[in-house]
Amino acid sequence: MNAQDAQALVDQGIQQLLEDPEQWKQWADTMAQFPKYSPGNALLILSQRPDATMVAGFHAWQKLDRHVMKGEHGMTIIAPVVRRKESAIEEAPSPTKSSVDAAPQRQVMGFKAATVFDVSQTDGKELVLPQPQEIRGEAMRELLNHLIDTTVPVPVRFAALEPGTYGMWEPGKGQITLAKTADPDQQFKTLLHEWSHSIGVPDASASLSIHRGTEEVTAETTAYVVAKSLGLNTKAYSMGYVGSWAQGDPAKVAAVTQAVGQRVHVITRALETASEKDPVIAQAIAHWYGSASLQPQRDTQIAL
């Protein structure tokens, strides 16, 4: 399968998202399983091997002393073509600027088809990987507090809200409010939802042009993906049916998947950064790093 074939498969997957409510949840589950992959690559994995749990390229598996079993057919994804670009030497050095070359930067030149295999298609050395731990009650409250203190980039406050209202993002004030009487599980779920809103609707002017149905599905799906990627209970999430407001337009569905992917990547990056100094956050995402060889380069620039 070449890159054009892969794109055609993505387009087919978008159409399925439009027509089948259950397919949207399955795609979100795949995004949660592979939070560093693009929405399009999650669709490709879902289309080719919906039961995949851990994927890597042929040589990456070899580095882990595992080999792809004979007769197995890999999954095609779209991978960025990257080259290292040297920054220019400054022509007029000054006391405040170094004339030494800066570190090489990575530049995406294009995209190509790549092949990956699920762990179930390999054999060899047993992998001992950390598993997400169930977090509830006081442990959830502790994680929630650490998210607020070290990770979420906007102010979060607790207040008494109307019955049935668990939280809100106020773009005019630039703050998230959570219901102080809600249990930690509900507060955590709401925080992820409102954090997603803060990314997509960062200020009052941005709120003027949003489609409320689109924004709610985007925020709830983002929260669902992040929560599930952390190993949290997601039974209470209600993502809605993406096709109910898309009016039969696959482009509208594709735009939401891209928005979800972008917000998921913003939040997971924030968690990764916070984990460098916050042991509670580090423990919550430890299962993301079972092996460096299995960690893909983020591919948010891959278009659907």
Secondary structure, 3 states (H helix, E strand, C coil): CCHHHHHHHHHHHHHHHHHCHHHHHHHHHHHHHCCCCCHHHHHHHHHHCCCCCCEECHHHHHHCCEEECCCCCCEEEEEEEEEEECCCCCCCCECCECCCCCCCEEEEEEEEEEEEEEHHHEEECCCCCCCCCCCCHHHHHHHHHHHHHHCCCCCEEEECCCCCCCEEEECCCCEEEEECCCCHHHHHHHHHHHHHHHHHCCCHHHHCCCCHHHHHHHHHHHHHHHHHHCCCCCCCCCCCCCHHHHCCCHHHHHHHHHHHHHHHHHHHHHHHHHHCCCHHHHHHCHHHHCCHHHCCCCCCCCCC
